[in-house]
Amino acid sequence: MTRRPTTALGSEPGLRIRKLRQNRRMTLQELSTVSDVSVGYISQVERGQATPSLGTLAQLAAALGVSVDYFVATPRQADSVTRQAERPRFSVGASPLTYEQIGAEFPGHELTSFIVNMPVGYTSEETRHEGEELIYVLEGTIEQVVEGHAFRLGTGDSIHFLGHLPHRWSNVGETPARVLWSGKMLHGATPSALRPGATHTPVDAKTDIPG
């Protein structure tokens, strides 16, 4: 089987975040308040000094009024079927993770799914976001920490949790891990995606988004 090469789609997510934030006329502090991501970390991401996980990107996307796919855009699927040898593969910035997109894009879709390839020794930052996550380990051994509780998961194991609980994951095995990740991450066009007390009102998710 021949796999498609990995591409660094969204290789500069920080630049896209900064541009969108400025288009929304939001300060770093306002974006931090709405997204619950620290000012310092957002600043590092915008300057290319930190690479956020998909969970953190989802928090920033919610605050900016777009879906997480805006920052990791891949060629749109013609239909709902993805063939194993033809999956779009991408990475986010300098992150060592590589993703295979297995979810299709169509109007009204809410579920996002990827196969995540995680190198030995990788550990993500802790994150929180609206929505939920379902993780199924295809190969290898990972540790998923949810609200301070660590779960060691091997091939065939799974975990399902709410995204607002602080969580992170890491590859604690001796071989690369391969994980099926599926989740529902509410974005800024959905009122319930915004945290109570937020002062920013997101505009329509299609506004200011390049084709």
Legacy VTK file of the C-alpha trace (Angstrom):
# vtk DataFile Version 3.0
C-alpha trace
ASCII
DATASET POLYDATA
POINTS 211 float
0.000 0.000 0.000
1.289 3.444 -0.938
0.381 6.283 1.393
0.115 9.885 0.347
2.974 12.041 1.597
2.454 14.153 4.667
2.088 17.866 4.019
2.456 20.692 6.487
-0.936 22.183 5.837
-1.590 25.047 8.190
2.183 25.193 8.751
1.854 28.730 10.068
-1.252 28.576 12.300
0.051 31.475 14.378
-0.047 33.837 11.414
-3.613 32.851 10.630
-4.628 33.292 14.263
-3.051 36.751 14.416
-4.613 37.862 11.136
-8.060 36.635 12.141
-7.744 38.190 15.609
-6.798 41.533 14.092
-9.651 41.296 11.582
-11.994 40.727 14.519
-10.436 43.771 16.236
-9.635 41.676 19.299
-6.727 42.284 21.631
-4.626 39.415 22.926
-6.311 39.853 26.309
-9.805 39.663 24.784
-8.905 36.509 22.873
-7.407 35.040 26.040
-10.552 35.788 28.045
-12.909 34.201 25.521
-10.726 31.192 24.689
-9.389 30.504 28.211
-5.870 30.296 26.744
-3.232 32.455 28.417
-2.089 35.707 26.799
1.513 34.556 26.945
0.800 31.280 25.174
-1.303 32.951 22.449
1.513 35.418 21.883
4.000 32.552 21.540
1.732 30.780 19.054
1.260 33.921 16.969
5.037 34.443 16.825
5.668 30.832 15.866
7.393 30.023 19.169
4.827 27.408 20.280
2.769 24.833 18.409
-0.742 24.350 19.831
-2.546 21.016 19.961
-5.851 20.527 18.164
-7.616 21.052 21.497
-6.015 24.463 21.979
-6.697 25.357 18.348
-10.344 24.482 18.979
-10.463 26.904 21.925
-8.949 29.682 19.815
-11.218 28.842 16.882
-14.279 29.075 19.137
-13.233 32.521 20.326
-12.528 33.707 16.788
-15.774 32.444 15.316
-14.487 29.701 13.032
-14.226 25.919 13.157
-10.929 24.242 13.988
-10.748 23.114 10.356
-9.943 26.721 9.415
-6.459 26.306 10.900
-5.779 22.807 9.566
-7.588 23.132 6.244
-7.169 20.208 3.890
-8.601 19.678 0.407
-12.361 19.270 0.656
-13.702 15.770 0.072
-16.012 15.185 -2.854
-18.097 12.736 -0.841
-18.299 10.998 2.530
-15.885 8.155 1.733
-12.144 8.325 2.489
-9.887 5.631 1.037
-6.993 4.429 3.181
-4.354 5.167 0.549
-5.861 8.555 -0.336
-6.361 10.208 3.048
-5.164 13.817 3.297
-2.184 13.808 5.690
-0.955 16.961 7.404
0.888 18.378 10.380
0.263 21.563 12.365
3.248 23.889 12.411
6.331 22.313 13.979
4.352 19.696 15.906
5.790 16.146 15.631
2.254 14.765 15.322
0.902 13.892 11.902
-2.804 13.640 11.167
-4.824 11.689 8.643
-8.211 13.208 7.925
-10.955 10.588 7.895
-13.997 12.807 8.474
-15.758 14.329 5.477
-16.737 17.982 5.222
-20.303 18.867 4.337
-22.750 21.601 5.385
-23.931 21.147 8.958
-21.329 18.578 9.996
-20.426 18.617 13.698
-18.184 15.568 14.103
-14.454 15.842 13.386
-12.269 12.746 13.089
-8.578 12.116 12.541
-6.050 9.332 12.831
-3.204 10.774 14.899
0.333 9.445 14.567
2.241 10.146 17.795
6.032 9.692 18.090
7.692 8.081 21.100
8.081 10.510 24.011
5.529 13.051 22.777
3.535 14.924 25.450
0.894 17.553 24.706
0.100 20.624 26.707
-2.945 20.509 28.984
-6.044 21.911 27.325
-9.793 22.398 27.765
-12.515 23.145 25.236
-16.234 22.790 24.671
-17.513 19.536 23.186
-16.292 16.002 23.760
-13.608 13.544 22.641
-13.510 9.828 21.909
-10.065 8.236 21.604
-9.395 4.680 20.400
-5.834 3.334 20.359
-5.042 1.576 17.082
-1.379 0.872 17.811
1.021 1.515 20.684
0.539 2.730 24.249
-0.531 6.199 25.372
-1.348 7.876 28.645
-4.444 10.048 28.679
-4.787 12.360 31.673
-8.279 13.741 32.343
-8.866 16.100 35.272
-5.720 14.837 36.993
-6.501 11.131 36.549
-4.040 9.177 34.376
-5.254 6.308 32.173
-2.782 4.013 30.433
-4.303 2.834 27.160
-3.008 0.090 24.873
-4.070 -1.231 21.494
-7.842 -1.693 21.434
-8.488 0.487 24.491
-10.604 3.639 24.314
-11.668 6.612 26.411
-14.566 9.063 26.035
-14.688 12.328 27.981
-16.041 15.864 27.980
-13.685 18.447 26.549
-14.199 21.048 29.297
-12.262 18.804 31.693
-8.526 19.612 31.655
-6.742 16.933 29.665
-3.514 16.004 27.914
-1.965 12.923 26.357
1.432 11.378 25.753
3.072 8.388 24.117
4.488 6.340 27.000
5.317 3.274 24.902
8.476 2.249 23.088
6.977 2.507 19.600
5.052 5.231 17.731
1.379 5.299 18.640
-1.506 5.464 16.208
-4.770 6.785 17.607
-8.248 7.287 16.215
-9.485 10.644 17.537
-13.087 11.680 17.101
-14.765 14.647 18.706
-17.381 17.321 18.624
-15.754 20.701 19.132
-18.281 23.490 19.164
-17.098 26.561 17.302
-17.765 30.256 17.607
-20.767 30.269 15.302
-22.543 28.203 17.951
-23.634 30.359 20.934
-23.103 27.578 23.468
-19.451 27.367 22.440
-18.742 30.677 24.146
-17.912 30.746 27.832
-20.180 32.672 30.223
-19.204 36.303 30.588
-17.481 36.562 27.220
-17.740 40.074 25.801
-16.765 39.218 22.240
-19.522 38.363 19.795
-18.174 36.306 16.914
-19.198 37.225 13.389
-20.365 34.679 10.869
-17.781 31.926 10.509
-17.476 32.549 6.746
-16.440 36.177 7.146
-12.788 37.015 6.350
-11.981 33.395 5.543
-9.915 33.065 2.340
-11.110 30.500 -0.140
LINES 1 212
211 0 1 2 3 4 5 6 7 8 9 10 11 12 13 14 15 16 17 18 19 20 21 22 23 24 25 26 27 28 29 30 31 32 33 34 35 36 37 38 39 40 41 42 43 44 45 46 47 48 49 50 51 52 53 54 55 56 57 58 59 60 61 62 63 64 65 66 67 68 69 70 71 72 73 74 75 76 77 78 79 80 81 82 83 84 85 86 87 88 89 90 91 92 93 94 95 96 97 98 99 100 101 102 103 104 105 106 107 108 109 110 111 112 113 114 115 116 117 118 119 120 121 122 123 124 125 126 127 128 129 130 131 132 133 134 135 136 137 138 139 140 141 142 143 144 145 146 147 148 149 150 151 152 153 154 155 156 157 158 159 160 161 162 163 164 165 166 167 168 169 170 171 172 173 174 175 176 177 178 179 180 181 182 183 184 185 186 187 188 189 190 191 192 193 194 195 196 197 198 199 200 201 202 203 204 205 206 207 208 209 210
